[in-house]
């Protein structure tokens, strides 16, 4: 997998507003937020797309989702609601090829997104 901006954030080579971290996951505010709360949860191990996940990644992906739900509860927006999105490849809207879970909250979200 090629170098991404997320790899540089993980290594602290470029700044980010980090809101969550454990041994395997990092979360930080999206610099181009689409909602009052827009946080990206990423695995520290680079995986380009959802299509690159293997059976052995199931636990990591589950932990990514659980970290996002813990964050939503801790920040107080879980009851009002939030959206979790993982884009895959160009037509799916993925722009950084390191899987990432978007957590959006803080306003009524419409569908389709916009």
Secondary structure, DSSP 8 states (H G I E B T S, - for coil): ----HHHHHHTTSS---EEEE-SSEEEEE-TT-SSSEEEEEEESS----GGG--GGGHHHHHHHHHHHHHHHHHHT-TTT-EEEE---TGGGT--SSS-EEEEEESS---SS--
